[in-house]
Amino acid sequence: MDAGAEIVVWILVGVTAGWLASRIIGTDGQRGALPNVFIGVLAALVGGFITRAALAHLGYEHLAIASIAGALFGTCVVVFGWHGLRAAKRDA
């Protein structure tokens, strides 16, 4: 898979994971799913690039699948972490 197609897949992973996170957390009714989708896309891009760079440095050959997994993991961590911090700030 070429780099351009891989980035498009990362964006799709971020959109999907961000939207699902808004549904799971239940924040899509409060302010819409769009902020979660935006954060999901940014986190997927960062996670994908970091995973790809780290694994390429280690000589891993199947970068496309691994970087998609990294994009998904990065999105989940950032979206759920962001909502956790917002909830903690709100409760304080």
N, C-alpha and C positions, 0 to 999 in steps of 0.2 A: 504494500500500500504506500503510495507516495505521501509526502509530508502534507500537501494541501488537503487531500482527502482525509488524512488522519486528524487534522485540525478541525475539519467539518464534523467528524464523528465526535471529537471532544466537545464541541459546542452542543451537539445534539444530546450527548450524555449529560452535560451541565443543565440544559433546559429541562430534560426529563427528571433528573435528580432534584433540581430546585423545585419543580412543580410538585413532585411527589412529597418532598419534605414539607412544603406548605400544606399539603393535604394531611400528612401524618401529624404534624404539629398543631394543625387547626388554625393557622394564621391567615389562610386565604380569604376568609370572610372579614377579617379585621382591616386589612390594608391591601388585599389582593395578592395574587400569586406572583405578580411581576417582580417585586423586590427579590423574592427567593429565586426566581428564574435568573435574574441578572447576577446575583451573587453566585448561583450555581454555575453559570457560564464562566465567570471570572475564575472561580476556584477550579473548574475543570481544566481550563487553559493552563493555569499555573501548575496544577497537579500533573497534567499530561507532559508539560515541558520538563518539569523536575524529574519525573520518572524516566522519561526518554533519555535525558542527559545522564542521569546516574547509571542507568543500565547500559547505555552505549559506552560509557567510560569503563564499565566492568566487562565489556565484551559480549554482552547478551545479544543474541541474534534475532529474537522474535519481539522486536520493539513495538509493533503496532498493537498487539493484544495487551502487552504489559502496560503500555502508556494509556490505553483506554481504561484499564483497571485502576491505574494511578489517578486518572481524571475523575473516575467515579468515587474513589476513596477520598480524594481531595475535596470534592463537592460535598460529600456527606459530612466530613469533619467540619468544614467551614460553615455550612448551613446550620447544622445542629449546634455547633459551638456558638455561633452568632446569636441564635435564639436562646441558648442557655445563659449567655452573658446579659442579654436584654431582660430576661426573666429575673436574674439575680439583681440587676440594677433596679428593676421595677419593685422588687420585694424589699429592697434596702431602704 
